[in-house]
Amino acid sequence: MMTLLQGKVGDKFFLKNIIEKKLDTRLLSLGLCRGDVCKIENIANGNILIKTVETKIVLSENLAEKVEIEVVE
């Protein structure tokens, strides 16, 4: 299992697990939940921009460490 922080720009991934409960709740309120397929659009200045079907979300590197993903091809 790898974290979002280990991903590269352009990677498509399944969101496998969110380790921190508060982060899980916040992402769920934005429409992002386990099993969703997302894409890493950009990594810059300590932030990671991910694109979902409905929206784009920016996560700091600290929060990205708490999101486990599985890269799909």
PDB file of N, CA, C and O in Angstrom, chain B, residues numbered from 101:
ATOM      1  N   MET B 101       0.858  -1.178   0.000  1.00  0.00           N
ATOM      2  CA  MET B 101       0.000   0.000   0.000  1.00  0.00           C
ATOM      3  C   MET B 101       0.901   1.237   0.000  1.00  0.00           C
ATOM      4  O   MET B 101       1.925   1.272   0.681  1.00  0.00           O
ATOM      5  N   MET B 102       0.512   2.229  -0.757  1.00  0.00           N
ATOM      6  CA  MET B 102       1.288   3.468  -0.774  1.00  0.00           C
ATOM      7  C   MET B 102       0.392   4.640  -0.395  1.00  0.00           C
ATOM      8  O   MET B 102      -0.833   4.548  -0.459  1.00  0.00           O
ATOM      9  N   THR B 103       1.023   5.744   0.001  1.00  0.00           N
ATOM     10  CA  THR B 103       0.258   6.931   0.378  1.00  0.00           C
ATOM     11  C   THR B 103       0.178   7.876  -0.818  1.00  0.00           C
ATOM     12  O   THR B 103       0.925   7.738  -1.787  1.00  0.00           O
ATOM     13  N   LEU B 104      -0.720   8.818  -0.733  1.00  0.00           N
ATOM     14  CA  LEU B 104      -0.890   9.818  -1.783  1.00  0.00           C
ATOM     15  C   LEU B 104       0.401  10.599  -2.003  1.00  0.00           C
ATOM     16  O   LEU B 104       0.704  11.010  -3.124  1.00  0.00           O
ATOM     17  N   LEU B 105       1.145  10.798  -0.943  1.00  0.00           N
ATOM     18  CA  LEU B 105       2.402  11.537  -1.016  1.00  0.00           C
ATOM     19  C   LEU B 105       3.421  10.836  -1.925  1.00  0.00           C
ATOM     20  O   LEU B 105       4.282  11.501  -2.501  1.00  0.00           O
ATOM     21  N   GLN B 106       3.340   9.524  -2.061  1.00  0.00           N
ATOM     22  CA  GLN B 106       4.270   8.759  -2.892  1.00  0.00           C
ATOM     23  C   GLN B 106       3.854   8.729  -4.363  1.00  0.00           C
ATOM     24  O   GLN B 106       4.607   8.236  -5.202  1.00  0.00           O
ATOM     25  N   GLY B 107       2.683   9.240  -4.683  1.00  0.00           N
ATOM     26  CA  GLY B 107       2.201   9.249  -6.064  1.00  0.00           C
ATOM     27  C   GLY B 107       2.927  10.271  -6.910  1.00  0.00           C
ATOM     28  O   GLY B 107       3.626  11.145  -6.397  1.00  0.00           O
ATOM     29  N   LYS B 108       2.749  10.146  -8.241  1.00  0.00           N
ATOM     30  CA  LYS B 108       3.364  11.068  -9.195  1.00  0.00           C
ATOM     31  C   LYS B 108       2.267  11.772  -9.992  1.00  0.00           C
ATOM     32  O   LYS B 108       1.140  11.286 -10.086  1.00  0.00           O
ATOM     33  N   VAL B 109       2.611  12.910 -10.555  1.00  0.00           N
ATOM     34  CA  VAL B 109       1.666  13.654 -11.387  1.00  0.00           C
ATOM     35  C   VAL B 109       1.217  12.755 -12.536  1.00  0.00           C
ATOM     36  O   VAL B 109       2.038  12.116 -13.194  1.00  0.00           O
ATOM     37  N   GLY B 110      -0.075  12.714 -12.766  1.00  0.00           N
ATOM     38  CA  GLY B 110      -0.642  11.905 -13.840  1.00  0.00           C
ATOM     39  C   GLY B 110      -1.136  10.541 -13.382  1.00  0.00           C
ATOM     40  O   GLY B 110      -1.837   9.861 -14.131  1.00  0.00           O
ATOM     41  N   ASP B 111      -0.782  10.123 -12.161  1.00  0.00           N
ATOM     42  CA  ASP B 111      -1.241   8.828 -11.642  1.00  0.00           C
ATOM     43  C   ASP B 111      -2.748   8.834 -11.431  1.00  0.00           C
ATOM     44  O   ASP B 111      -3.305   9.773 -10.861  1.00  0.00           O
ATOM     45  N   LYS B 112      -3.409   7.757 -11.904  1.00  0.00           N
ATOM     46  CA  LYS B 112      -4.805   7.513 -11.546  1.00  0.00           C
ATOM     47  C   LYS B 112      -4.776   6.506 -10.422  1.00  0.00           C
ATOM     48  O   LYS B 112      -3.975   5.572 -10.440  1.00  0.00           O
ATOM     49  N   PHE B 113      -5.654   6.690  -9.434  1.00  0.00           N
ATOM     50  CA  PHE B 113      -5.611   5.813  -8.276  1.00  0.00           C
ATOM     51  C   PHE B 113      -6.981   5.617  -7.655  1.00  0.00           C
ATOM     52  O   PHE B 113      -7.883   6.440  -7.806  1.00  0.00           O
ATOM     53  N   PHE B 114      -7.108   4.488  -6.943  1.00  0.00           N
ATOM     54  CA  PHE B 114      -8.255   4.229  -6.086  1.00  0.00           C
ATOM     55  C   PHE B 114      -7.918   4.751  -4.707  1.00  0.00           C
ATOM     56  O   PHE B 114      -6.804   4.549  -4.223  1.00  0.00           O
ATOM     57  N   LEU B 115      -8.840   5.402  -4.081  1.00  0.00           N
ATOM     58  CA  LEU B 115      -8.675   5.833  -2.700  1.00  0.00           C
ATOM     59  C   LEU B 115      -8.992   4.624  -1.819  1.00  0.00           C
ATOM     60  O   LEU B 115     -10.148   4.212  -1.721  1.00  0.00           O
ATOM     61  N   LYS B 116      -7.970   4.057  -1.179  1.00  0.00           N
ATOM     62  CA  LYS B 116      -8.138   2.820  -0.410  1.00  0.00           C
ATOM     63  C   LYS B 116      -8.530   3.066   1.046  1.00  0.00           C
ATOM     64  O   LYS B 116      -9.439   2.415   1.559  1.00  0.00           O
ATOM     65  N   ASN B 117      -7.854   3.997   1.710  1.00  0.00           N
ATOM     66  CA  ASN B 117      -8.110   4.212   3.128  1.00  0.00           C
ATOM     67  C   ASN B 117      -7.678   5.615   3.523  1.00  0.00           C
ATOM     68  O   ASN B 117      -6.721   6.162   2.974  1.00  0.00           O
ATOM     69  N   ILE B 118      -8.393   6.187   4.477  1.00  0.00           N
ATOM     70  CA  ILE B 118      -8.028   7.478   5.061  1.00  0.00           C
ATOM     71  C   ILE B 118      -7.790   7.216   6.536  1.00  0.00           C
ATOM     72  O   ILE B 118      -8.713   6.880   7.278  1.00  0.00           O
ATOM     73  N   ILE B 119      -6.543   7.373   6.952  1.00  0.00           N
ATOM     74  CA  ILE B 119      -6.121   6.947   8.283  1.00  0.00           C
ATOM     75  C   ILE B 119      -6.711   7.810   9.397  1.00  0.00           C
ATOM     76  O   ILE B 119      -7.080   7.282  10.446  1.00  0.00           O
ATOM     77  N   GLU B 120      -6.806   9.100   9.198  1.00  0.00           N
ATOM     78  CA  GLU B 120      -7.293  10.008  10.243  1.00  0.00           C
ATOM     79  C   GLU B 120      -8.792  10.244  10.093  1.00  0.00           C
ATOM     80  O   GLU B 120      -9.262  10.599   9.012  1.00  0.00           O
ATOM     81  N   LYS B 121      -9.543  10.046  11.175  1.00  0.00           N
ATOM     82  CA  LYS B 121     -11.010  10.147  11.126  1.00  0.00           C
ATOM     83  C   LYS B 121     -11.502  11.546  10.749  1.00  0.00           C
ATOM     84  O   LYS B 121     -12.448  11.669   9.970  1.00  0.00           O
ATOM     85  N   LYS B 122     -10.883  12.602  11.284  1.00  0.00           N
ATOM     86  CA  LYS B 122     -11.317  13.962  10.948  1.00  0.00           C
ATOM     87  C   LYS B 122     -11.113  14.256   9.467  1.00  0.00           C
ATOM     88  O   LYS B 122     -11.958  14.888   8.835  1.00  0.00           O
ATOM     89  N   LEU B 123      -9.989  13.796   8.911  1.00  0.00           N
ATOM     90  CA  LEU B 123      -9.729  13.999   7.492  1.00  0.00           C
ATOM     91  C   LEU B 123     -10.741  13.222   6.665  1.00  0.00           C
ATOM     92  O   LEU B 123     -11.225  13.719   5.648  1.00  0.00           O
ATOM     93  N   ASP B 124     -11.065  12.009   7.094  1.00  0.00           N
ATOM     94  CA  ASP B 124     -12.062  11.192   6.406  1.00  0.00           C
ATOM     95  C   ASP B 124     -13.393  11.923   6.334  1.00  0.00           C
ATOM     96  O   ASP B 124     -14.040  11.947   5.287  1.00  0.00           O
ATOM     97  N   THR B 125     -13.799  12.520   7.448  1.00  0.00           N
ATOM     98  CA  THR B 125     -15.067  13.258   7.503  1.00  0.00           C
ATOM     99  C   THR B 125     -15.032  14.485   6.599  1.00  0.00           C
ATOM    100  O   THR B 125     -16.000  14.770   5.895  1.00  0.00           O
ATOM    101  N   ARG B 126     -13.913  15.212   6.619  1.00  0.00           N
ATOM    102  CA  ARG B 126     -13.789  16.415   5.780  1.00  0.00           C
ATOM    103  C   ARG B 126     -13.836  16.062   4.293  1.00  0.00           C
ATOM    104  O   ARG B 126     -14.507  16.735   3.511  1.00  0.00           O
ATOM    105  N   LEU B 127     -13.123  15.011   3.910  1.00  0.00           N
ATOM    106  CA  LEU B 127     -13.117  14.619   2.493  1.00  0.00           C
ATOM    107  C   LEU B 127     -14.484  14.102   2.065  1.00  0.00           C
ATOM    108  O   LEU B 127     -14.919  14.347   0.940  1.00  0.00           O
ATOM    109  N   LEU B 128     -15.157  13.389   2.955  1.00  0.00           N
ATOM    110  CA  LEU B 128     -16.500  12.910   2.648  1.00  0.00           C
ATOM    111  C   LEU B 128     -17.456  14.075   2.423  1.00  0.00           C
ATOM    112  O   LEU B 128     -18.324  14.001   1.554  1.00  0.00           O
ATOM    113  N   SER B 129     -17.308  15.143   3.190  1.00  0.00           N
ATOM    114  CA  SER B 129     -18.170  16.317   3.010  1.00  0.00           C
ATOM    115  C   SER B 129     -17.903  17.005   1.668  1.00  0.00           C
ATOM    116  O   SER B 129     -18.761  17.725   1.155  1.00  0.00           O
ATOM    117  N   LEU B 130     -16.711  16.782   1.102  1.00  0.00           N
ATOM    118  CA  LEU B 130     -16.386  17.322  -0.225  1.00  0.00           C
ATOM    119  C   LEU B 130     -16.753  16.356  -1.346  1.00  0.00           C
ATOM    120  O   LEU B 130     -16.543  16.657  -2.521  1.00  0.00           O
ATOM    121  N   GLY B 131     -17.297  15.202  -0.989  1.00  0.00           N
ATOM    122  CA  GLY B 131     -17.732  14.233  -1.980  1.00  0.00           C
ATOM    123  C   GLY B 131     -16.693  13.196  -2.334  1.00  0.00           C
ATOM    124  O   GLY B 131     -16.842  12.502  -3.340  1.00  0.00           O
ATOM    125  N   LEU B 132     -15.646  13.067  -1.539  1.00  0.00           N
ATOM    126  CA  LEU B 132     -14.575  12.110  -1.808  1.00  0.00           C
ATOM    127  C   LEU B 132     -14.637  10.996  -0.771  1.00  0.00           C
ATOM    128  O   LEU B 132     -14.532  11.263   0.427  1.00  0.00           O
ATOM    129  N   CYS B 133     -14.805   9.753  -1.213  1.00  0.00           N
ATOM    130  CA  CYS B 133     -14.874   8.638  -0.266  1.00  0.00           C
ATOM    131  C   CYS B 133     -14.053   7.457  -0.757  1.00  0.00           C
ATOM    132  O   CYS B 133     -13.578   7.444  -1.892  1.00  0.00           O
ATOM    133  N   ARG B 134     -13.892   6.474   0.103  1.00  0.00           N
ATOM    134  CA  ARG B 134     -13.102   5.283  -0.227  1.00  0.00           C
ATOM    135  C   ARG B 134     -13.654   4.623  -1.482  1.00  0.00           C
ATOM    136  O   ARG B 134     -14.869   4.541  -1.665  1.00  0.00           O
ATOM    137  N   GLY B 135     -12.757   4.153  -2.345  1.00  0.00           N
ATOM    138  CA  GLY B 135     -13.162   3.479  -3.568  1.00  0.00           C
ATOM    139  C   GLY B 135     -13.255   4.398  -4.775  1.00  0.00           C
ATOM    140  O   GLY B 135     -13.347   3.924  -5.908  1.00  0.00           O
ATOM    141  N   ASP B 136     -13.233   5.705  -4.547  1.00  0.00           N
ATOM    142  CA  ASP B 136     -13.288   6.650  -5.665  1.00  0.00           C
ATOM    143  C   ASP B 136     -12.007   6.590  -6.484  1.00  0.00           C
ATOM    144  O   ASP B 136     -10.925   6.345  -5.951  1.00  0.00           O
ATOM    145  N   VAL B 137     -12.144   6.819  -7.787  1.00  0.00           N
ATOM    146  CA  VAL B 137     -10.978   6.899  -8.664  1.00  0.00           C
ATOM    147  C   VAL B 137     -10.667   8.382  -8.866  1.00  0.00           C
ATOM    148  O   VAL B 137     -11.546   9.168  -9.218  1.00  0.00           O
ATOM    149  N   CYS B 138      -9.408   8.752  -8.641  1.00  0.00           N
ATOM    150  CA  CYS B 138      -8.963  10.131  -8.760  1.00  0.00           C
ATOM    151  C   CYS B 138      -7.677  10.182  -9.574  1.00  0.00           C
ATOM    152  O   CYS B 138      -7.102   9.151  -9.921  1.00  0.00           O
ATOM    153  N   LYS B 139      -7.239  11.399  -9.873  1.00  0.00           N
ATOM    154  CA  LYS B 139      -6.004  11.600 -10.623  1.00  0.00           C
ATOM    155  C   LYS B 139      -5.200  12.711  -9.967  1.00  0.00           C
ATOM    156  O   LYS B 139      -5.758  13.731  -9.562  1.00  0.00           O
ATOM    157  N   ILE B 140      -3.880  12.513  -9.861  1.00  0.00           N
ATOM    158  CA  ILE B 140      -3.010  13.562  -9.341  1.00  0.00           C
ATOM    159  C   ILE B 140      -2.724  14.528 -10.486  1.00  0.00           C
ATOM    160  O   ILE B 140      -2.101  14.150 -11.478  1.00  0.00           O
ATOM    161  N   GLU B 141      -3.174  15.765 -10.353  1.00  0.00           N
ATOM    162  CA  GLU B 141      -2.997  16.756 -11.413  1.00  0.00           C
ATOM    163  C   GLU B 141      -1.706  17.553 -11.274  1.00  0.00           C
ATOM    164  O   GLU B 141      -1.059  17.876 -12.270  1.00  0.00           O
ATOM    165  N   ASN B 142      -1.329  17.873 -10.017  1.00  0.00           N
ATOM    166  CA  ASN B 142      -0.149  18.704  -9.812  1.00  0.00           C
ATOM    167  C   ASN B 142       0.387  18.515  -8.401  1.00  0.00           C
ATOM    168  O   ASN B 142      -0.364  18.261  -7.459  1.00  0.00           O
ATOM    169  N   ILE B 143       1.706  18.644  -8.278  1.00  0.00           N
ATOM    170  CA  ILE B 143       2.357  18.640  -6.970  1.00  0.00           C
ATOM    171  C   ILE B 143       3.288  19.845  -6.947  1.00  0.00           C
ATOM    172  O   ILE B 143       4.231  19.916  -7.736  1.00  0.00           O
ATOM    173  N   ALA B 144       3.031  20.792  -6.050  1.00  0.00           N
ATOM    174  CA  ALA B 144       3.855  22.003  -5.982  1.00  0.00           C
ATOM    175  C   ALA B 144       3.734  22.654  -4.613  1.00  0.00           C
ATOM    176  O   ALA B 144       2.673  22.618  -3.990  1.00  0.00           O
ATOM    177  N   ASN B 145       4.820  23.244  -4.151  1.00  0.00           N
ATOM    178  CA  ASN B 145       4.842  24.024  -2.908  1.00  0.00           C
ATOM    179  C   ASN B 145       4.266  23.276  -1.711  1.00  0.00           C
ATOM    180  O   ASN B 145       3.595  23.876  -0.872  1.00  0.00           O
ATOM    181  N   GLY B 146       4.519  21.990  -1.626  1.00  0.00           N
ATOM    182  CA  GLY B 146       4.048  21.206  -0.492  1.00  0.00           C
ATOM    183  C   GLY B 146       2.583  20.850  -0.544  1.00  0.00           C
ATOM    184  O   GLY B 146       2.020  20.426   0.465  1.00  0.00           O
ATOM    185  N   ASN B 147       1.940  21.011  -1.702  1.00  0.00           N
ATOM    186  CA  ASN B 147       0.527  20.687  -1.860  1.00  0.00           C
ATOM    187  C   ASN B 147       0.332  19.728  -3.030  1.00  0.00           C
ATOM    188  O   ASN B 147       1.109  19.725  -3.984  1.00  0.00           O
ATOM    189  N   ILE B 148      -0.716  18.917  -2.938  1.00  0.00           N
ATOM    190  CA  ILE B 148      -1.042  17.969  -3.993  1.00  0.00           C
ATOM    191  C   ILE B 148      -2.458  18.261  -4.475  1.00  0.00           C
ATOM    192  O   ILE B 148      -3.399  18.276  -3.682  1.00  0.00           O
ATOM    193  N   LEU B 149      -2.606  18.491  -5.775  1.00  0.00           N
ATOM    194  CA  LEU B 149      -3.905  18.752  -6.383  1.00  0.00           C
ATOM    195  C   LEU B 149      -4.420  17.458  -6.984  1.00  0.00           C
ATOM    196  O   LEU B 149      -3.798  16.890  -7.882  1.00  0.00           O
ATOM    197  N   ILE B 150      -5.570  16.990  -6.485  1.00  0.00           N
ATOM    198  CA  ILE B 150      -6.175  15.789  -7.044  1.00  0.00           C
ATOM    199  C   ILE B 150      -7.504  16.144  -7.697  1.00  0.00           C
ATOM    200  O   ILE B 150      -8.237  17.012  -7.223  1.00  0.00           O
ATOM    201  N   LYS B 151      -7.795  15.460  -8.789  1.00  0.00           N
ATOM    202  CA  LYS B 151      -9.038  15.699  -9.518  1.00  0.00           C
ATOM    203  C   LYS B 151      -9.926  14.476  -9.362  1.00  0.00           C
ATOM    204  O   LYS B 151      -9.509  13.345  -9.615  1.00  0.00           O
ATOM    205  N   THR B 152     -11.158  14.727  -8.941  1.00  0.00           N
ATOM    206  CA  THR B 152     -12.164  13.675  -8.858  1.00  0.00           C
ATOM    207  C   THR B 152     -13.126  13.880 -10.023  1.00  0.00           C
ATOM    208  O   THR B 152     -12.942  14.784 -10.838  1.00  0.00           O
ATOM    209  N   VAL B 153     -14.130  13.051 -10.093  1.00  0.00           N
ATOM    210  CA  VAL B 153     -15.127  13.193 -11.156  1.00  0.00           C
ATOM    211  C   VAL B 153     -15.846  14.533 -11.054  1.00  0.00           C
ATOM    212  O   VAL B 153     -16.170  15.152 -12.068  1.00  0.00           O
ATOM    213  N   GLU B 154     -16.094  14.976  -9.821  1.00  0.00           N
ATOM    214  CA  GLU B 154     -16.909  16.162  -9.609  1.00  0.00           C
ATOM    215  C   GLU B 154     -16.136  17.429  -9.282  1.00  0.00           C
ATOM    216  O   GLU B 154     -16.631  18.527  -9.539  1.00  0.00           O
ATOM    217  N   THR B 155     -14.941  17.312  -8.724  1.00  0.00           N
ATOM    218  CA  THR B 155     -14.257  18.498  -8.219  1.00  0.00           C
ATOM    219  C   THR B 155     -12.747  18.303  -8.194  1.00  0.00           C
ATOM    220  O   THR B 155     -12.239  17.230  -8.520  1.00  0.00           O
ATOM    221  N   LYS B 156     -12.042  19.354  -7.803  1.00  0.00           N
ATOM    222  CA  LYS B 156     -10.608  19.292  -7.571  1.00  0.00           C
ATOM    223  C   LYS B 156     -10.364  19.636  -6.109  1.00  0.00           C
ATOM    224  O   LYS B 156     -11.005  20.532  -5.559  1.00  0.00           O
ATOM    225  N   ILE B 157      -9.438  18.924  -5.484  1.00  0.00           N
ATOM    226  CA  ILE B 157      -9.145  19.111  -4.068  1.00  0.00           C
ATOM    227  C   ILE B 157      -7.642  19.257  -3.883  1.00  0.00           C
ATOM    228  O   ILE B 157      -6.860  18.518  -4.482  1.00  0.00           O
ATOM    229  N   VAL B 158      -7.241  20.215  -3.050  1.00  0.00           N
ATOM    230  CA  VAL B 158      -5.826  20.413  -2.729  1.00  0.00           C
ATOM    231  C   VAL B 158      -5.588  19.906  -1.315  1.00  0.00           C
ATOM    232  O   VAL B 158      -6.289  20.293  -0.380  1.00  0.00           O
ATOM    233  N   LEU B 159      -4.586  19.033  -1.166  1.00  0.00           N
ATOM    234  CA  LEU B 159      -4.203  18.519   0.143  1.00  0.00           C
ATOM    235  C   LEU B 159      -2.745  18.866   0.416  1.00  0.00           C
ATOM    236  O   LEU B 159      -1.912  18.816  -0.488  1.00  0.00           O
ATOM    237  N   SER B 160      -2.441  19.217   1.653  1.00  0.00           N
ATOM    238  CA  SER B 160      -1.048  19.454   2.030  1.00  0.00           C
ATOM    239  C   SER B 160      -0.325  18.110   2.103  1.00  0.00           C
ATOM    240  O   SER B 160      -0.957  17.055   2.159  1.00  0.00           O
ATOM    241  N   GLU B 161       0.998  18.164   2.101  1.00  0.00           N
ATOM    242  CA  GLU B 161       1.780  16.926   2.204  1.00  0.00           C
ATOM    243  C   GLU B 161       1.493  16.209   3.523  1.00  0.00           C
ATOM    244  O   GLU B 161       1.474  14.979   3.569  1.00  0.00           O
ATOM    245  N   ASN B 162       1.273  16.967   4.589  1.00  0.00           N
ATOM    246  CA  ASN B 162       0.968  16.351   5.892  1.00  0.00           C
ATOM    247  C   ASN B 162      -0.309  15.523   5.825  1.00  0.00           C
ATOM    248  O   ASN B 162      -0.365  14.424   6.379  1.00  0.00           O
ATOM    249  N   LEU B 163      -1.329  16.037   5.156  1.00  0.00           N
ATOM    250  CA  LEU B 163      -2.583  15.296   5.035  1.00  0.00           C
ATOM    251  C   LEU B 163      -2.453  14.168   4.015  1.00  0.00           C
ATOM    252  O   LEU B 163      -3.055  13.108   4.188  1.00  0.00           O
ATOM    253  N   ALA B 164      -1.680  14.382   2.964  1.00  0.00           N
ATOM    254  CA  ALA B 164      -1.507  13.365   1.920  1.00  0.00           C
ATOM    255  C   ALA B 164      -0.851  12.103   2.466  1.00  0.00           C
ATOM    256  O   ALA B 164      -1.065  11.013   1.936  1.00  0.00           O
ATOM    257  N   GLU B 165      -0.053  12.243   3.523  1.00  0.00           N
ATOM    258  CA  GLU B 165       0.574  11.075   4.155  1.00  0.00           C
ATOM    259  C   GLU B 165      -0.456  10.148   4.789  1.00  0.00           C
ATOM    260  O   GLU B 165      -0.178   8.971   5.017  1.00  0.00           O
ATOM    261  N   LYS B 166      -1.635  10.671   5.071  1.00  0.00           N
ATOM    262  CA  LYS B 166      -2.663   9.907   5.769  1.00  0.00           C
ATOM    263  C   LYS B 166      -3.689   9.297   4.826  1.00  0.00           C
ATOM    264  O   LYS B 166      -4.680   8.722   5.276  1.00  0.00           O
ATOM    265  N   VAL B 167      -3.459   9.419   3.517  1.00  0.00           N
ATOM    266  CA  VAL B 167      -4.370   8.881   2.521  1.00  0.00           C
ATOM    267  C   VAL B 167      -3.669   7.736   1.789  1.00  0.00           C
ATOM    268  O   VAL B 167      -2.665   7.956   1.112  1.00  0.00           O
ATOM    269  N   GLU B 168      -4.195   6.515   1.921  1.00  0.00           N
ATOM    270  CA  GLU B 168      -3.614   5.360   1.251  1.00  0.00           C
ATOM    271  C   GLU B 168      -4.308   5.168  -0.094  1.00  0.00           C
ATOM    272  O   GLU B 168      -5.531   5.261  -0.203  1.00  0.00           O
ATOM    273  N   ILE B 169      -3.493   4.898  -1.118  1.00  0.00           N
ATOM    274  CA  ILE B 169      -4.020   4.755  -2.474  1.00  0.00           C
ATOM    275  C   ILE B 169      -3.498   3.479  -3.126  1.00  0.00           C
ATOM    276  O   ILE B 169      -2.547   2.858  -2.653  1.00  0.00           O
ATOM    277  N   GLU B 170      -4.147   3.110  -4.224  1.00  0.00           N
ATOM    278  CA  GLU B 170      -3.686   2.020  -5.074  1.00  0.00           C
ATOM    279  C   GLU B 170      -3.713   2.539  -6.513  1.00  0.00           C
ATOM    280  O   GLU B 170      -4.780   2.844  -7.047  1.00  0.00           O
ATOM    281  N   VAL B 171      -2.552   2.636  -7.128  1.00  0.00           N
ATOM    282  CA  VAL B 171      -2.444   3.180  -8.486  1.00  0.00           C
ATOM    283  C   VAL B 171      -3.052   2.187  -9.478  1.00  0.00           C
ATOM    284  O   VAL B 171      -2.817   0.982  -9.386  1.00  0.00           O
ATOM    285  N   VAL B 172      -3.840   2.709 -10.432  1.00  0.00           N
ATOM    286  CA  VAL B 172      -4.418   1.901 -11.506  1.00  0.00           C
ATOM    287  C   VAL B 172      -3.837   2.369 -12.827  1.00  0.00           C
ATOM    288  O   VAL B 172      -3.403   3.515 -12.950  1.00  0.00           O
ATOM    289  N   GLU B 173      -3.827   1.499 -13.800  1.00  0.00           N
ATOM    290  CA  GLU B 173      -3.261   1.857 -15.099  1.00  0.00           C
ATOM    291  C   GLU B 173      -4.320   2.064 -16.138  1.00  0.00           C
ATOM    292  O   GLU B 173      -4.005   2.371 -17.288  1.00  0.00           O
TER     293      GLU B 173
END
